[in-house]
Amino acid sequence: MGEVFAGRYELIDMIGEGGMGSVWQVHDRKHDRILAAKVLRQSDAGALLRFMREQGMRIHHPHVVTPLGWAGEDDRVLFTMPLVDGGAVSDLLRDRAALPPRYVAELLRQLLRALEAVHAAGVIHRDVKPANLLLAATGVDRPHLMLTDFGIAVPVDSPRMTTTSVVLGTRGYLSPEQLAGADPAPGFDLYAAGIVALQLLTGHRPDRIRRSREELPARPPGTPDQLWRVVTDLADPDPQGRPPSAAAAAAALETADLCWAAQHDVVVPRRIEPVRADGVQTARATVAAPTAVAATAPAATPQRQRAQETTRAGHRETPVTPARPAPRAAARRRVGLALVPIVAIAALLGIWWPHSPGHGDLSPGGAKVGGTCQWQDAGTFENDTTGTHTLQCVASADGSYTWQRG
């Protein structure tokens, strides 16, 4: 038996570890099912703030991941999400350079429907990228995409609490106006969706900010006119050139030559096998996705096989505390839980305190050159422990992820 967190979640297998905490497969003993769980140290104020934001973004939609519940114990907090077994869109890009146009149209259509729901809830995601687009293991059948990681999402009408020098998101997927410090708007996510679609069609990884449509990659042979038109409109550096909404862009993809058709070119394999806890198959530990796609509980896997998350609409959980813990452990737990609001306030001060631009203003982070990062962080940047350099999470040839100088 592994460590039991808060008297409920048994930690079975660590699947990833980084500067902000770790990702585990956990057995929810209350409901007898396997979930993904992010375990964060309360001392990491920035990670805790992202955790608090993500818990608040409960948007129920078949293509949006919804957090299930959370718990706090000693100096750590844990929050759970369901699992999917097909990896992420970024895994598809590692398997092949580019995807067929009709397949890209289906993925983009599902992403836009997810963004339609997110924007209807008054939320801007701000970090749309392949690593945050999860997939169920559907094989050669129609893919099922889910938008995840709302750690830096923000309500569109929230008070502005950062200066223009504080830009959140992933380089390459940031719109020009987002880089310039504009107020959050749906156009941020539409631009990122267009850049993702361009990457899927062309295999060209976004490596710089484009200022005009002429700087976009060349159109691949065989790409239908309507698909290319929608993608390039979404990726237009000028916000006025983009579609008026995610719904409008998705509707523009509903044409006969772009609708889904049976195919055998792209396979979304099972990347995580069923879990055995203590040598016994947890047969009931499965989570049904909102569609006919089943998300199966994962097993202890190599680091390159990722913990994934899928939506379980309409469900919300509350923390469960253990029955009569030992007095010393109970005292530590009370102290740890009491620190949550204190650290949250510290997080607000640390993240939202006005900064002025300049290299010397880098604040120390949790990254170090050569240190391990998580698959979810691929392509993102973080300051090193000394506050001297900004490091990027990159994939290595063996499938692991490490922090390197950009």
C-alpha positions, 0 to 999 in steps of 0.5 A, spaced: 500 500 500 502 506 498 502 513 502 494 515 503 493 522 502 488 525 507 485 519 509 482 518 502 487 518 496 492 512 495 498 514 491 500 509 487 505 511 482 509 517 480 508 519 473 512 526 472 516 531 477 518 538 476 519 544 480 512 545 481 510 539 484 509 532 482 503 528 478 501 521 481 496 516 479 492 515 485 486 510 488 480 514 490 478 509 496 472 513 497 469 511 490 474 506 488 477 509 482 483 511 479 485 518 478 490 523 476 493 527 482 497 533 482 501 534 488 503 541 490 508 544 496 504 549 499 511 553 500 510 554 492 506 560 492 506 561 484 504 554 484 498 554 489 495 560 486 495 557 479 492 551 483 487 556 486 485 558 479 484 552 476 479 549 482 475 555 480 474 554 473 469 549 473 466 549 466 462 543 464 463 541 457 465 534 453 471 538 450 473 541 457 477 538 463 473 539 469 477 538 476 474 533 481 476 535 488 482 537 492 485 536 499 490 539 504 495 535 508 501 537 512 505 542 507 502 539 501 495 540 497 493 535 492 487 536 487 484 530 482 482 530 475 480 524 471 484 520 466 485 519 459 489 514 456 491 517 449 496 522 451 496 529 448 496 532 441 503 534 442 505 526 443 502 526 436 506 531 433 512 527 436 510 521 432 509 524 426 511 531 423 504 533 420 497 531 420 492 530 414 488 536 413 481 532 415 484 530 421 486 537 423 479 540 421 476 535 426 481 537 432 480 544 431 473 544 430 473 540 437 478 545 440 473 551 438 467 548 441 471 548 447 473 555 447 466 557 445 464 554 452 470 557 456 468 564 453 461 563 454 463 562 461 467 569 461 473 566 461 480 566 457 484 560 457 491 564 455 495 557 454 492 554 448 498 549 446 498 542 443 501 539 450 494 542 453 490 538 448 488 531 451 486 525 447 482 519 449 485 513 446 480 512 440 485 508 435 483 510 428 476 512 430 474 519 431 479 523 436 476 526 442 480 532 444 479 535 451 482 542 453 486 542 460 490 546 464 486 553 466 492 555 471 493 561 468 486 562 465 482 569 468 475 572 467 475 577 462 472 582 466 476 581 472 480 587 475 487 588 472 492 587 477 498 586 473 503 591 469 504 590 462 511 587 463 508 581 466 506 576 460 503 569 462 503 564 457 507 560 452 512 563 447 510 562 440 502 561 441 502 568 444 498 573 440 502 580 439 496 584 443 497 579 448 505 580 448 503 588 448 500 587 455 493 588 452 487 586 457 485 579 456 480 577 450 477 571 446 482 573 441 488 571 445 485 564 445 483 564 437 490 566 435 493 560 439 488 555 436 490 558 429 497 557 431 496 550 433 492 548 427 498 551 423 503 547 427 499 541 426 498 542 418 505 544 416 509 541 422 512 548 423 513 549 430 512 556 432 518 559 434 517 567 433 512 572 433 509 574 427 507 581 425 503 580 418 499 574 415 505 574 410 510 571 415 505 565 416 508 558 414 507 556 406 500 552 405 501 544 405 499 541 398 492 538 398 489 543 404 482 545 402 481 552 401 476 553 407 480 550 412 486 554 410 482 560 410 479 559 417 486 557 420 490 563 417 484 568 419 485 565 426 492 566 426 492 573 423 496 577 427 491 583 427 485 582 432 481 585 427 482 579 421 480 574 426 473 570 426 468 574 431 468 568 435 470 561 436 463 559 435 463 562 428 470 559 426 467 552 428 461 553 424 466 555 418 469 548 418 462 545 417 463 543 410 462 537 406 470 536 405 472 537 412 467 533 416 469 527 419 470 521 415 473 514 417 481 514 416 487 509 418 492 514 417 493 517 424 492 512 430 491 515 437 494 509 441 493 507 449 499 510 452 497 508 459 495 501 461 490 499 466 493 500 473 494 494 478 494 496 485 497 491 490 497 486 485 490 486 484 486 489 478 482 495 480 476 493 475 471 498 477 477 504 477 475 507 470 472 513 468 467 514 463 468 520 458 462 525 456 462 521 450 462 514 448 469 514 449 472 510 455 477 513 459 481 507 462 485 507 469 492 508 468 498 503 470 505 504 473 509 507 466 515 510 464 516 517 465 514 518 458 507 516 459 504 521 461 498 522 466 492 525 462 486 528 464 479 528 461 472 531 463 467 528 468 461 533 467 457 535 473 461 532 478 464 536 484 468 533 490 470 535 497 476 534 501 475 528 506 480 528 512 482 521 516 479 518 522 482 520 528 489 520 526 495 520 531 496 527 535 502 529 532 500 528 525 493 531 526 497 537 529 502 538 523 496 537 518 492 543 522 498 547 521 499 545 514 492 547 512 492 553 516 498 555 512 493 555 505 490 562 506 497 565 508 500 562 502 495 564 498 495 571 500 503 571 499 501 568 492 497 574 490 502 579 492 508 575 489 504 574 482 500 581 482 505 586 485 507 591 479 514 589 476 518 593 471 521 590 465 529 588 466 533 582 466 535 584 473 528 584 476 527 576 475 525 573 481 528 566 483 524 560 481 524 552 481 527 551 475 535 549 474 539 547 468 538 539 467 533 539 472 526 534 471 520 538 468 513 535 467 510 534 460 505 539 461 510 544 462 513 543 455 515 549 451 514 553 457 519 558 461 521 559 468 526 562 472 532 558 475 533 558 482 538 564 482 533 569 478 539 569 473 536 566 467 530 564 464 529 556 462 525 552 458 522 545 459 524 541 453 523 534 450 529 530 450 531 524 445 529 519 450 522 522 452 524 525 458 523 533 459 528 537 462 529 545 464 534 548 459 537 555 457 532 557 451 
